[in-house]
Structures are given as C-alpha cells and as structure tokens.
C-alpha cells in the first residue's frame, strides 16, 4: 500500500502492482456475486508445481489463450 495526492491535496490510498503479461482468470459481477472483482494471473507456473485444484481452475482458460 502507498498513497497519492489528488489535485486538491486529498490523500488516496492505492496498491501498486507489477502489470506484466496478465491473463484474466475470473470475473466477479455484482449481479451474480454481489460485488465486482477481477482475478488476474501473472506469468506461467510449471504444471508440476500447480495443485490439482489450481490446474482445474485454469484448465478451461487454456483454449482461450
């Protein structure tokens, strides 16, 4: 966490992320989930290091990449 200042000097808390070759893994919508969120994947993980549940979670996305 860090902070930035707007034009009137008000402090705004922000989170700095390293944005690289990110892939959208999951979208949460207000209608279905009650809130809005985006789950991003960053870099590729060797298949042998991913748990079975993680492999299942991203398996349906492989065809879209």
N, CA, C and O of each residue as an XYZ file, in Angstrom:
260
protein
N       0.847     -1.176      0.000
C       0.000      0.000      0.000
C       0.890      1.236      0.000
O       1.955      1.273      0.615
N       0.415      2.221     -0.701
C       1.054      3.528     -0.696
C      -0.045      4.560     -0.861
O      -1.227      4.227     -0.774
N       0.325      5.788     -1.094
C      -0.687      6.826     -1.235
C      -0.279      7.811     -2.312
O       0.904      8.014     -2.584
N      -1.298      8.421     -2.924
C      -1.084      9.500     -3.880
C      -1.975     10.653     -3.461
O      -2.876     10.491     -2.639
N      -1.715     11.817     -4.032
C      -2.492     13.007     -3.707
C      -3.217     13.486     -4.953
O      -2.640     13.515     -6.040
N      -4.497     13.866     -4.795
C      -5.253     14.393     -5.925
C      -4.984     15.889     -6.068
O      -4.141     16.443     -5.362
N      -5.701     16.540     -6.981
C      -5.443     17.945     -7.302
C      -5.716     18.900     -6.142
O      -5.160     19.998     -6.112
N      -6.559     18.507     -5.188
C      -6.849     19.381     -4.041
C      -6.052     18.978     -2.805
O      -6.261     19.537     -1.729
N      -5.153     18.025     -2.942
C      -4.297     17.618     -1.841
C      -4.851     16.518     -0.962
O      -4.275     16.216      0.083
N      -5.957     15.912     -1.362
C      -6.546     14.821     -0.591
C      -5.765     13.529     -0.842
O      -5.392     13.231     -1.977
N      -5.524     12.774      0.216
C      -4.764     11.528      0.115
C      -5.669     10.404     -0.380
O      -6.791     10.236      0.099
N      -5.160      9.631     -1.357
C      -5.889      8.485     -1.898
C      -5.014      7.247     -1.704
O      -3.905      7.196     -2.237
N      -5.492      6.239     -0.946
C      -4.701      5.018     -0.781
C      -4.739      4.181     -2.063
O      -5.796      4.020     -2.674
N      -3.595      3.659     -2.459
C      -3.501      2.847     -3.671
C      -2.618      1.631     -3.413
O      -1.792      1.627     -2.501
N      -2.808      0.616     -4.221
C      -1.950     -0.561     -4.199
C      -1.195     -0.607     -5.518
O      -1.801     -0.521     -6.586
N       0.100     -0.738     -5.449
C       0.939     -0.783     -6.639
C       1.146     -2.245     -7.017
O       1.519     -3.067     -6.180
N       0.901     -2.559     -8.284
C       1.115     -3.920     -8.766
C       2.047     -3.884     -9.969
O       2.129     -2.875    -10.668
N       2.734     -4.965    -10.202
C       3.547     -5.088    -11.398
C       2.649     -5.674    -12.478
O       2.244     -6.834    -12.399
N       2.345     -4.875    -13.474
C       1.446     -5.316    -14.537
C       2.279     -5.824    -15.703
O       2.953     -5.049    -16.381
N       2.231     -7.074    -15.921
C       3.001     -7.678    -16.998
C       2.061     -8.397    -17.935
O       0.973     -7.900    -18.224
N       2.456     -9.536    -18.405
C       1.556    -10.311    -19.263
C       0.475    -10.981    -18.408
O       0.556    -12.172    -18.109
N      -0.523    -10.207    -18.024
C      -1.589    -10.703    -17.138
C      -2.713    -11.337    -17.953
O      -3.034    -10.890    -19.055
N      -3.293    -12.373    -17.392
C      -4.436    -13.041    -18.000
C      -5.598    -12.963    -17.022
O      -5.422    -13.199    -15.827
N      -6.773    -12.637    -17.518
C      -7.956    -12.604    -16.666
C      -8.387    -14.041    -16.419
O      -8.714    -14.766    -17.358
N      -8.388    -14.454    -15.144
C      -8.759    -15.817    -14.793
C     -10.222    -15.929    -14.406
O     -10.862    -16.951    -14.654
N     -10.754    -14.866    -13.792
C     -12.128    -14.942    -13.317
C     -12.690    -13.536    -13.168
O     -11.989    -12.619    -12.739
N     -13.954    -13.373    -13.522
C     -14.662    -12.114    -13.329
C     -15.799    -12.330    -12.344
O     -16.593    -13.259    -12.493
N     -15.872    -11.484    -11.354
C     -16.995    -11.498    -10.411
C     -17.875    -10.308    -10.750
O     -17.379     -9.193    -10.912
N     -19.183    -10.539    -10.859
C     -20.097     -9.456    -11.199
C     -21.040     -9.172    -10.042
O     -21.319    -10.040     -9.215
N     -21.518     -7.956    -10.004
C     -22.413     -7.543     -8.930
C     -23.725     -8.330     -8.979
O     -24.277     -8.677     -7.935
N     -24.219     -8.610    -10.167
C     -25.481     -9.349    -10.305
C     -25.369    -10.773     -9.753
O     -26.260    -11.231     -9.037
N     -24.299    -11.459    -10.076
C     -24.157    -12.857     -9.691
C     -23.530    -13.051     -8.315
O     -23.956    -13.917     -7.552
N     -22.506    -12.234     -7.995
C     -21.726    -12.457     -6.779
C     -21.949    -11.412     -5.691
O     -21.530    -11.609     -4.551
N     -22.602    -10.308     -6.030
C     -22.846     -9.265     -5.041
C     -21.746     -8.222     -4.959
O     -21.867     -7.255     -4.208
N     -20.679     -8.403     -5.717
C     -19.584     -7.438     -5.769
C     -18.872     -7.595     -7.103
O     -19.100     -8.564     -7.827
N     -18.016     -6.647     -7.422
C     -17.263     -6.723     -8.663
C     -15.793     -6.930     -8.352
O     -15.228     -6.244     -7.500
N     -15.171     -7.880     -9.046
C     -13.752     -8.165     -8.849
C     -13.202     -8.846    -10.094
O     -13.945     -9.415    -10.894
N     -11.905     -8.774    -10.235
C     -11.199     -9.430    -11.327
C     -10.054    -10.232    -10.727
O      -9.278     -9.709     -9.927
N      -9.947    -11.500    -11.109
C      -8.815    -12.316    -10.683
C      -7.848    -12.391    -11.854
O      -8.218    -12.818    -12.948
N      -6.602    -11.970    -11.620
C      -5.594    -11.941    -12.668
C      -4.544    -13.012    -12.429
O      -4.187    -13.309    -11.289
N      -4.060    -13.579    -13.511
C      -2.934    -14.494    -13.443
C      -1.712    -13.794    -14.006
O      -1.798    -13.087    -15.010
N      -0.570    -13.994    -13.352
C       0.666    -13.334    -13.773
C       1.732    -14.395    -13.987
O       2.026    -15.175    -13.082
N       2.297    -14.428    -15.154
C       3.310    -15.409    -15.558
C       2.732    -16.823    -15.594
O       1.610    -17.059    -15.147
N       3.491    -17.728    -16.117
C       3.070    -19.124    -16.194
C       3.758    -19.917    -15.095
O       4.917    -19.665    -14.764
N       3.043    -20.866    -14.542
C       3.580    -21.735    -13.495
C       3.747    -23.126    -14.097
O       2.855    -23.601    -14.801
N       4.869    -23.783    -13.833
C       5.028    -25.155    -14.329
C       3.895    -26.049    -13.815
O       3.511    -25.974    -12.648
N       3.378    -26.882    -14.689
C       2.240    -27.736    -14.338
C       2.516    -28.585    -13.100
O       1.614    -28.809    -12.292
N       3.732    -29.052    -12.944
C       4.066    -29.916    -11.811
C       4.027    -29.178    -10.478
O       3.916    -29.811     -9.428
N       4.115    -27.845    -10.503
C       4.088    -27.064     -9.269
C       2.688    -26.578     -8.900
O       2.478    -26.064     -7.801
N       1.736    -26.738     -9.808
C       0.365    -26.295     -9.545
C      -0.421    -27.427     -8.887
O      -0.292    -28.591     -9.268
N      -1.233    -27.070     -7.899
C      -2.066    -28.081     -7.251
C      -3.157    -28.539     -8.220
O      -3.422    -27.891     -9.232
N      -3.766    -29.638     -7.897
C      -4.807    -30.188     -8.763
C      -5.981    -29.222     -8.896
O      -6.548    -29.075     -9.979
N      -6.345    -28.568     -7.800
C      -7.465    -27.631     -7.853
C      -7.127    -26.412     -8.707
O      -7.991    -25.902     -9.420
N      -5.896    -25.943     -8.646
C      -5.482    -24.803     -9.470
C      -5.470    -25.197    -10.942
O      -5.901    -24.419    -11.793
N      -4.983    -26.394    -11.251
C      -4.990    -26.856    -12.644
C      -6.408    -26.933    -13.184
O      -6.652    -26.582    -14.338
N      -7.347    -27.391    -12.361
C      -8.739    -27.452    -12.793
C      -9.342    -26.076    -12.990
O     -10.154    -25.864    -13.891
N      -8.936    -25.138    -12.138
C      -9.466    -23.772    -12.213
C      -9.071    -23.090    -13.517
O      -9.875    -22.364    -14.101
N      -7.852    -23.314    -13.977
C      -7.374    -22.642    -15.184
C      -7.483    -23.507    -16.438
O      -7.185    -23.030    -17.533
N      -7.894    -24.744    -16.307
C      -7.962    -25.644    -17.464
C      -8.901    -25.125    -18.537
O      -8.599    -25.227    -19.726
N     -10.023    -24.577    -18.139
C     -10.987    -24.085    -19.123
C     -10.492    -22.834    -19.833
O     -11.046    -22.463    -20.867
N      -9.472    -22.179    -19.310
C      -8.950    -20.961    -19.910
C      -7.891    -21.232    -20.959
O      -7.616    -20.365    -21.789
N      -7.293    -22.407    -20.946
C      -6.204    -22.720    -21.872
C      -6.635    -22.567    -23.325
O      -5.838    -22.149    -24.165
N      -7.869    -22.897    -23.626
C      -8.320    -22.816    -25.010
C      -8.540    -21.376    -25.456
O      -8.596    -21.107    -26.656
N      -8.664    -20.448    -24.514
C      -8.918    -19.049    -24.852
C      -7.637    -18.237    -24.981
O      -7.675    -17.105    -25.464
N      -6.508    -18.790    -24.561
C      -5.245    -18.052    -24.603
C      -4.600    -18.134    -25.952
O      -3.527    -17.567    -26.158
